[in-house]
Structures are given as structure tokens and as C-alpha cells.
Amino acid sequence: MNFSSTKNSKYLASVTISDVHLHHPRTPTQLVVDNLIRELFHSDEVKKADIFWISGDLFDRLLTTADQDLGPIVHFIGRLLFFCEKYNIALRVLEGTGSHDYRQSLLIQHFLENSGYKVDFKYFDRLTIDYEERFGIHVLYVPDELNTDASDTWHQVQALCNEHGVTQVDYAIMHGLFETQLPEHVHQPGAHLTTRYYELVRRYTLIGHHHVHRIFGNIIVPGSFDRLVHGEEGPKGHIQIKDYGDRAEIKFVENKGAKIYRTVNLTDTTLEEVILRLDAEVPKLPQGSAVLIKANKKDPIAHSMDLVRSRYLGYVITSQFEREDSVSVRLEEVVLEYNPITITDSNLVELVSERLKKRQLSNNVYGLAVELLEATK
């Protein structure tokens, strides 16, 4: 590592955010942008950063020009580039899950090209080892959904290391899951193996996708920047690292303005008790907070939701009622064998060609079809 080109000259300072999910249907984009501006651009520590990583899922879904969220998002991108230019921060963005990001982080590149900002910016949507000459570090970038089997991705990583003449990298910025993030009884072929990356990465791996912050070994899960759903009611925020080469200071900085998602269990509760309980809890929450009421279908609250919603205007009140004899199944007990395929201009020919092969077409017809596909690129 080359500290002579860092701001402090004693350590490499980095900031990482992940799973921002702009244009989310439940957490307002304006709120998320306001939180980003306050927590990042008004922070003296973030101003001291040498490199700023976004480890995937900056967006939640496909954005159109008619969406009202476009304004706050463009405003955020402008503020981000202004901030990085003013404080000389290298900006690196990784593509996350295809069904969330849709390669829309390229908006940052387009904004940069059509503005007067001068920012050291790179966007990664393919498996890449990037050498940061300024800081003397090799960084591995692993987007989500490269392969259905993480072993295939690992073999590609090894081949890439050989190509670059390295046996280790200094940092890895990833989007996906490690096997340690799954319950012990769940096997998911797409999950990366921690032992492989412990040996590969000298300093730290920062991996997005899972929304709950945690650290295991030198693997750091930033978690989502803001709250997005019920069941993830713990702290949200971003990661700051001061890396001295032989040691590091790692700090999780909480987003104090994250939207509140509160779950209230009102099973076997009379309506009078319900009102007393909600009166004691809901008014203390910020306006716009989401409150999920859980109970059985036989409970009085199940037939009084209109009363509850009219009593607590300004809050998002939802409900989840179960039959008394129903059996709750924990999410981690359910294994879904669903591997989504993201179609892009770079993989369209390959995907369609594979399907055509299964049609048992003649060589002439198959060759013509592939030729026409290639012509569309």
C-alpha cells in the first residue's frame, strides 16, 4: 500500500455504503437522499476519505423519466460528484443485483461526462481486478449473479489473478452472499465460501446484498444504508475504515434518520388494550413511520383496522393476521431454488444461442439466427 498519496499519509481512509435502494416503493427516495446528504456530505470523517465504495444495489428498481423520484436521485448524483471532486475522493461503484440496479449506476458516468466535474470515477459490472496506482492496492470487484454456482466464479477469480500476476488482492468489493450468512441447514450453490476469500484478500472484503450489518473475520457486511422492510429494525448506516496496513480502525456509522419500521404483536389483546398499547407507542414515532400489527384473525383488532388507521394519520399502518391454528415458518427454513437471469446487451446473444441449440435446428438455420443476433449488438 502506498500511503504517500493518501490524505493522511499514515493510512488509507475508505467509506463504503451498500444497498441504498433508491426508488424503493416503501421507503421514500427523498428521505433516503436527505439521509445520505446529512450522514455523508456533512461528515468531517467522510471528507477525509481517499476512496468511496458503493458495493451494489444503489437502485431498487427500474427508473423512468416520468418517475417523481428522478429529481431527488439526480440531485444526489450531482451532490456526490461535487463532494468527491471538492475533497479529492476516488469514487468506485459496483453493479449489484440485476433486477435492482439495471446498470442504472451508469447515470453517474453520464452525469460526469456532461458536467464540469473532474472526479476519479470507475463503474464495475464485470469481474475485475483493478490496480489503484494512486494507493498501490489491487481491488477485486465481484458483481452479483455472475454464475449460478459460486465455484465457477471462484475459478474465474483464480484465472484473473493469474492474468494479473498476483496471488492476493488487498480489497474485494462484492455483491452476493457468503455461506456463513445462511442458516446451517441451507445450501445455496451461489453462496461464496469464506475460506477462499480469507486467503485471497489481504485486508478486507466488503460485500453488499444482505441488509443486516455484521463482521466475520476480515469480511464486512455494511448492511443497507436505510431501513426498507419490517424485520430489519436494527441500526442502519455505512462503514468507515482507516487502514494502516498492519492494523485498521473499522467503524460502523449509524444513519440516525433511517425510516422506522416497527412491529407490534397484539395477539390475544382486547380492543381497549390495543388502543392503550398503540397510543403509548405510535405517537412517539416520526411521521411516516411504518407500523406492522401482528395478531390472529380471531382477535378484535383484525376487524378494527379502519379505526386504527384513522386514529394514527400520518403513519403507514399495515397488518398481518394468522389463523389461530396456523403454523409459522421461519424464512430461513424455506429454501427457494430460484436463480434469476439478468438479460443485458452483453449476454443476449449467448442466452438466446443456448435456447436455440435446444430447438434442434439445422446448422444453416442456427447459423443464420446467430448471425442476425450478432448484427443487433
N, C-alpha and C positions, 0 to 999 in steps of 0.2 A: 504494500500500500504506500502511496506517495502522499504524505501529509503536507509537503511543501506547497501544494496547490490548494489545500483546504483553507477555509477562512480562519480557523483557529491555529493551524499548523501543528497541532498536537493530536487531533483526532478527525475522523470523518463523521460529519453530522448528517443524519438522514431522517426524513419524515415519510411515513407510509400511511396512506388511507386505502380502504378497500370497501367494496360492496356499498357504494353510495346510493345506487339505485335511483338516480334522477328520473322523474316522470313515473313515480310509483303511484298506484291507484289509491292507496290508503294514507300514506304519509305525504303531505303536501310538498311539492318541489320548492315552493317559496320558503317554507320553513327550513328545509334541508340546506338550501343555499344561504339563508341567513345564518344558520349554524356554522356552515363551512367558513363563511367570511369572518365571523366572530372568533371561532376557535383556531383558525389557521392564519388569516391575514392580519389579525390584530395581536398575534403572539410574538413576543420578542424571541423566544426559543426557535420558532419556525423560521423567523427571519435569518437566523444564524445557520440554517441548513445548507449543506453543499449539494444534496440531491434529494429530489422529491419523487417518491414512487407511488403510483396508483396501481394496485395489484388486481385489477379486473372488476367488472360489473359497475362501471361508472354510471351506466344507464340501466333502467329496469325493463324497458320495452321500446318498441319502435316509435320514433317521434316523427310527426309530420309538421309541415309549416303552419297548419291550422290549429295546432295544439297550443293552449294558453301557457303551457309550461315552457314553450320555446324561449320566451322572453327572459325568465329567470336563468335558464340554462346558458343562453348566450352571454348574459351579464356575468355569470360565474366564470365562464371561459375567459372573458375579457379581463376580469379581475385576477384570475390565476396567472395569465400570461404577463400582465402588468407587474404582478408581485414577483414572479420568477425573474423577470428582466431587472427590476429595481434592485433585488437582493442577490443577483447572480447565482440563481439556483438552477441546476440541471433538472429538467422535467422528463420523466420516463413513464409511459402509460402502457399497461399490458391489456390485451383483449381478454375478456372474461368469458362467461357462458354465452354462446351464440344467440340463444333465444332472449337474452337480456341486452347485451351490448350491440349486437348487429353491426359491429365495426363503426359505430357512431362516434367513437373517440377520435376518428379522423377529422371530425369537426374542429378539433383543436388545431390540427395541421392546416386545414383550410383557413381558419381564422388567422393563424400566424402568417400564412402566405399572403393574405390580403390586408395585413395591418403593418404598422411600422415597428412592431415589437421585434426585438432580437433576443431570442430565447434558445438555449441549447435543449432542443426537444427531440425525442425519439418515441415512436409508437411501434409496439411489437405484437403481431398477430400470428407469428410462426415461431417454432422452436428456434432459439437463437442464443449464441454465446457472444456477448458484446464486451469488447475491451474498452474500458473507460480510461483512456490515456491520461486524462487530467488527474485522475485519482489513483492510477496504477492498479485497477482491480478488474477481474473478469466477472461478469454477471450473466448468469443463466436465466433466460426467460422461457417459461413453460405455460402457454395458454391452456384454457380448458378444452376438453373434448378432442384432443389430438388423436387418440385411439380409444377403442372400447376396452382394451387391455393395457394397463399401465406398464406391463413388462415390455410391450412394444415401444412405448415412449422411452423407457429406460435404455433400451438398445439403441434408440436414435440419439439419446443424450450421450452415450458412450462413443458412438460414431462421431458425433460433433466434437467431443473432447479430443479425439484422435486427430480430427481435421485441424483443430486449433493448436495441437501440440501441448495440451495441458492434461493433467490427471485430476486436478481440482479446480473449482471456481471459488471466488471469495464470497459471492452472494448468489442466491437464487430467488427470483421473483416468480411466483407460481399462482395458478388458479385451479382449484380442484380439492381433493381430499387425500389425507393420509389414512392408513388403516387404523391408526390409533385414535382417529376421530370417530370411528364407528363402534357400535356395541360389539362385544367379543364374538357373539354368535352370528354376526352379519358378515358375509363375504361379498365383496364387491370388486370385480376384476379391474375396474377403473381406478381403484384407490392406489396411490403411490406407497411404497414401502419406506418407512423411516430409516431403516438401517442403510439403505442405499444412499440416501441423501445426507445422512450424518457423515459418511465417509467422503462424499463428493464435495460438500460445501465447507470451506474453512471457517467462515464467520457465521452468517445467519441466512436461513430460508424464511421468507415472508410469503405466506400463502393465503390467498383470498378464497371465497366461496362459502365457507361456514361462517355464520353470523355471530357466533359467540367467541369472545376473545379468550385465548389461552396460550400458554407456552409449554412446550415439551422439548427438552434438550435445547438444541440451537434452532428449533423450528418455532416460528412465531405466527400465530393466527391473529391478525388485527381485529377481526370481527367486523360487523357492519358499522358504518360511521353513525347512523341514526337508527332508531327503532322502527321496525317495519311491520311486525306482526305480534299477536299475542303469544305468550310462551317464551319470549325473549326479553324479559323485563329487567335484565341486569344492565350494568353500565355499558355505554357505547362510546366510541371515540377513535383516537388514532395513536400511532406508535412513533416515538422519537428515540433515536439511537445515537449515542456518542461512542464511536468505535475507535479505541486506542491501538488496535492491532493485537495486543495480548490480553486485553480486557475490554469491557464495554459497559456503558450505563444504558439500560433499557427502561423506557418509561411509557406506560400507558396513560394517555391524557384523556380524561372523560369529557364527553360532549354533554355539558350540563343542560343544554337546551333541547336535548333529544325528546321527541314526542313520547308522551306517556301512554303505554298500553297496560291497563290494569284489569286483572281477572278477579271477580268476586264470586265466591261459592255461596249460593243461597239455598242449598238443598235442605229440605225439611224445615223451612222457615215460614212463619206466618207473614201475611202481607204487612201487618203493623211492624213486625220485626224487620222486614225488608226495607221499609221506608226509613226506619231509625238507623239501620246499618248504612244505607246509601247516603242519607243526609249527613252522616258523620264522615263519609269518605269522599264522595264525588265533589262537593263544592271546594275542597282543598286542592283539587287538581287544576292545572291550567286549562283554559277554554280550548276546545278542540281535541282534548284527550279522548282516548278510546277506552270504553269500559265494556268488558265482556261479562255477562251474567250467566253463571252455570247453575243448573238445578235439574230436577226431574220434571217430567211432563205433568205429574200429578200435583206439583207444588203450586200454590196460589199465584206466584209470580209469573208462571207460564201463561196465565190468562190476563195479565195486567201490564203487559209491556207498553201499550199505548200510554197508560198512566205514567209509567216511569219515564218514557221519552219526553212527554210533555212537561214533566216536573224538572228535568235536567236539560233544558235547552242549551245549545252550545257545546254539547258533548256527543260523541259518537257512541250510542248505546246499541250493543248487539247482544244476542242471546244464544245459548247452546243448551237445549233441553233433551234429556235422555229418558228412555223408559226405565222404570224402576228395576226391571229385570235385565236391562241391557248390560253387556259386558264391555268394559272399557279396554281398548287395546292400545298399548303404548306405541308411539310411532316407530321406535327402534325395533319393535317386534315384527314390523311389516317390511318385507324385502320386495322391492319393486324392480323387476328386470326390464327397465325401460332405458334405452340408450338413444337419446335424440340425435338426429343428424342435422347439422347446420349446412345449408347449401350456400356456397359463395361462388363468385366468378372464377376463383382459383381451383375449385374442386368439382365444378359442374360436369365437365367432360368425363372425369374419372367415374363419378357416381352413375351417370347415365350409361356410360360404356359397360359398367358392370351389370346393369339391368338388361342391357341389350344382349349381352352374352347368354343370359338365361333364357332368352326367347328362341334360341336355336335358329338364328337367321343364317342365310347363306353368307359366305365370305364376302361376296360382292355387295350385298345389301348392308352387311355390318360395316364394311369399309367405307361405303358411301355415307352412312349415318354418322360415323365418327368424323369423317371429313367435313360434313356440314356442321357438326358440333364445334370442331376446331375453328371453323370460319366465323363463329359467333363470338369468339374470345376477343 
